[in-house]
């Protein structure tokens, strides 16, 4: 009960404004329960983050059932769809999206563990998909920038939801609309990644046909 109550309170008011007293009140527990079971508020918060992140990934895994070895285009859509479903989960106890949003805006000491245990593995998963879509041997920066662009599209709709819904009241982020959004972000990202791949291939070809400075010096010296 403390985990569930903590998730609600931390999501509503953030870590710094949350009180052990309020969490225990909602859990129907003695005020000493947090210290007894977790040690302090910081430890409870870390457990809450781990619990809801794990729960979200269990409900919406990164591959969403796409078979191993499926085309990279299918795996990209599964990643985008999973990401959107996690952050727009409207079930009564799905605090994952709000908790992570608050952590990004006002980081706590728990962020390092979140990055190591949760975010980095997801980034590596997406990076592998992007690398395959780019083809050849893309440089690390291109893979990183393309990956960030995919994720940023998803996060825009979550972080800017209050503005988006005021500009377009028909946008409710229902399950059906999330599916359409996943299709759009995927197709948009695939087109952009294809353009980056083409630009990279053109740059490689140009370098291959352009004599290096040392080659030009040797050519001048031989004349």
MOKARA-V664213 format. One record per run of one state. SS is the DSSP state (~ for helix, > for strand, _ for the rest). FROM is the first residue (numbers start at 0). LEN is the number of residues. If there is no record, write none. Layout:
ss=SS from=FROM len=LEN
ss=SS from=FROM len=LEN
//
This chain:
ss=_ from=0 len=1
ss=~ from=1 len=12
ss=_ from=13 len=6
ss=~ from=19 len=8
ss=_ from=27 len=5
ss=~ from=32 len=5
ss=_ from=37 len=3
ss=~ from=40 len=19
ss=_ from=59 len=12
ss=~ from=71 len=16
ss=_ from=87 len=8
ss=~ from=95 len=10
ss=_ from=105 len=5
ss=~ from=110 len=24
ss=_ from=134 len=5
ss=~ from=139 len=20
ss=_ from=159 len=1
ss=~ from=160 len=7
ss=_ from=167 len=7
ss=~ from=174 len=35
ss=_ from=209 len=3
ss=~ from=212 len=10
ss=_ from=222 len=1
//
